[in-house]
Amino acid sequence: MRINDENMWSSNLISIIEEFQDCFDSMERYELLFDYAKNHPSPLPVEKWNDSNKITGCQSRAHVSCSADDDGNFILMGGADAQIVQGLMAITAIAVNGMTPISVTKMTPKYAEEMGIHSSLTPSRANGFLNMFRRVQEEAKKLMK
């Protein structure tokens, strides 16, 4: 495992990366990703999907809403109509929820590579994932003010 300290990944995310690295092949990784999609920790209900929280450049319909809890910790809610995207959002939510907004801005999206899932994504899905990740970081920057 090559986990780089500068990535500022949470222990929850490191556990997920290890879980994906233990998978036998890409089909097993997809099954695991679909399990995360089904068990999203902070889903954004479809009725709250709108143009202001839409992720542009994503092949599927994908939406994120970011806020801070009473202690100022980051909360990511997300939803997508594609299970792959929903799974990536769920993992991202697990990774960032409860972190300070400044910690979220210091993260990198390389966890998808470490999980072994990034290389299995179509270019359009990979681009959508990066757009979602950038949007989360932009929202974290706004919450730092």
C-alpha positions in Angstrom: 0.0 0.0 0.0 1.3 3.5 -0.9 -0.6 5.9 1.3 1.0 9.3 1.3 0.7 11.4 4.5 0.4 14.6 2.6 -3.0 13.5 1.2 -4.6 14.2 4.7 -6.9 11.2 4.3 -9.1 10.2 7.2 -8.7 6.8 8.9 -12.1 5.9 7.5 -10.8 6.5 4.0 -7.6 4.6 4.5 -9.7 1.6 5.7 -11.8 1.8 2.5 -8.7 2.0 0.3 -7.4 -1.1 2.0 -10.7 -2.9 1.5 -10.6 -2.1 -2.2 -7.0 -3.1 -2.5 -7.9 -6.5 -1.1 -10.3 -7.1 -3.9 -9.4 -9.9 -6.4 -10.4 -8.0 -9.6 -12.2 -5.1 -11.0 -15.6 -6.9 -10.9 -15.2 -7.4 -7.2 -14.3 -3.7 -6.8 -17.4 -2.7 -8.7 -19.5 -4.9 -6.4 -18.0 -3.2 -3.4 -18.5 0.2 -4.9 -22.2 -0.7 -5.5 -22.5 -1.7 -1.8 -21.2 1.7 -0.8 -23.7 3.3 -3.2 -26.6 1.4 -1.4 -25.3 2.5 2.0 -24.5 6.1 1.3 -24.1 7.8 4.8 -25.5 11.1 3.8 -27.7 10.9 0.7 -29.1 14.0 -0.9 -32.8 13.3 -1.6 -33.8 13.6 -5.3 -36.4 16.3 -4.4 -33.4 18.5 -3.3 -31.6 18.1 -6.6 -31.4 21.4 -8.5 -29.3 23.4 -10.8 -27.3 25.0 -8.0 -26.1 21.7 -6.6 -25.6 19.9 -9.9 -22.2 18.6 -10.9 -21.4 19.8 -14.4 -19.4 17.6 -16.7 -20.7 14.4 -15.2 -22.2 11.7 -17.5 -25.0 11.0 -15.0 -27.2 13.3 -13.0 -25.1 14.0 -9.9 -25.7 16.6 -7.2 -23.9 17.6 -4.0 -24.8 19.8 -1.1 -22.1 20.9 1.4 -22.6 22.5 4.8 -21.0 22.7 8.2 -22.5 21.1 11.3 -22.8 23.0 14.6 -19.2 22.5 15.4 -18.0 23.8 12.0 -17.2 20.3 10.6 -17.8 19.6 7.0 -20.9 17.6 5.8 -21.3 16.4 2.3 -24.6 15.1 1.0 -24.7 13.7 -2.4 -26.9 11.8 -4.9 -26.6 10.4 -8.4 -28.7 8.4 -10.8 -25.8 6.0 -11.6 -24.6 3.5 -9.0 -20.9 4.0 -9.8 -21.2 7.8 -9.2 -23.3 7.2 -6.1 -20.7 4.8 -4.7 -17.9 7.3 -5.3 -19.9 10.0 -3.7 -20.6 7.8 -0.7 -16.9 7.1 -0.2 -16.1 10.7 -0.6 -18.7 11.6 2.0 -17.3 9.0 4.4 -13.8 10.5 3.8 -14.8 14.1 4.4 -17.7 14.2 6.8 -16.6 15.4 10.1 -13.4 17.0 8.9 -12.7 20.7 9.1 -13.3 22.5 5.9 -9.5 23.4 5.7 -8.7 19.7 5.9 -11.1 18.9 3.0 -9.3 21.5 0.9 -6.0 19.8 1.5 -7.2 16.3 0.3 -6.4 15.0 -3.1 -8.6 12.8 -5.3 -5.9 10.1 -5.6 -7.8 7.8 -3.3 -9.7 6.6 -6.4 -6.4 5.5 -7.9 -5.3 3.9 -4.6 -8.6 2.0 -4.5 -7.8 0.6 -8.0 -11.2 1.8 -9.3 -10.0 4.9 -11.2 -8.4 2.9 -14.0 -11.7 1.1 -14.5 -13.7 4.2 -15.0 -14.6 5.5 -18.5 -13.0 8.8 -19.3 -16.4 10.5 -18.9 -16.9 8.9 -15.4 -13.3 9.8 -14.4 -13.9 13.4 -15.4 -17.2 13.5 -13.6 -15.5 12.2 -10.4 -12.9 14.9 -10.6 -15.5 17.6 -11.2 -17.4 16.3 -8.1 -14.2 16.3 -6.0 -13.3 19.8 -7.1 -16.8 21.0 -6.3 -16.5 19.6 -2.8 -13.3 21.4 -2.3 -14.7 24.7 -3.6 -17.6 24.3 -1.2 -15.1 23.6 1.6 -13.3 26.9 0.8 -16.5 28.8 1.0 -17.2 27.3 4.5 -13.8 28.5 5.7 -14.9 32.1 5.6 
